[in-house]
């Protein structure tokens, strides 16, 4: 083929090769700068779509993790208060029961025992009122306290359908005091509630001894009820802890899955970058040589 001033085939080939190398080089540099081989939908529409959905799921799981943290703090607050109300030999229902048994002793000064009982009653009510976290109090319920309380515990998505799991709690199972006096400690039975027991006027008479027996039975039943409520919340605490660990592990798994779909292999990309830069230099050299061929035609006209 003869030489032509209008069509330089060698230069055109070299230029096309150089454009292709520049495009690959731009792609490789973008992967290195972003750390991703699929950073936009145009890179790989299917993988980008999957990765975007998985990132959205992870954001929802992060919210679940935060919610579990809040739930754990709330449950722990109520659990701690219930445990304090059950008490031991120095306070709470356990001490109250011991005082009532002591009051069965003939000739004992029940007025002085009542002074201790009153302090315990006030202490238990104060504990229940203080069991508040973020405005939530299940032990001292008011008219506005909801009957049930749902703690968000999980999130999953099958196809396009999300499912949010929760732990449902019935507040009446934990309420020690309520505005309608239907709690564990303020429900009236036998003329008094645990909160209003008063033995000041009781004597050694058979009738009064029977009344004391009723008070003791009432406190014993309350101990069982409060202990049962505390045990239930203890189980909820364990469930929340397990769910928290699982959600964090699941988030890590999703992150790994997204990484496998879209992350760039930096070792491979750095090697490819070096190769493309060399090819680019050779392409520039080839184009320069092709352009020089056209210049040599001028010598024929001298």
Buried (B, 14 or more C-beta within 10 A) or exposed (E): EEEEEEEBEBBEEBBEBBEEBBEBBEBBBBBBEBEBBBBEEEBBEEBBEBBEEBEEBBEBBBBBBEBBEBBBEBBBBBBBBBBBBBBEEEBBBBBBBBBBBEBBEEEEEBEEBBEBBEEBBEBBBEBBBBBBBEEBBBBBBEEEBEEEBEBBBBBBBEEEEEEBEEBEBEBBEBBBBBBEEEBBBBBEEEEBBBBEBEBEEBEEEEEBBEBBBBBBBBBEEBBEBBBBBBEBBBEBBEBBEEBBEBBBEBBEEBEEBBEEBBBBEEEEBBEBBEBBBEBBEBBEEBBEEBBEEBEEEEEEEE
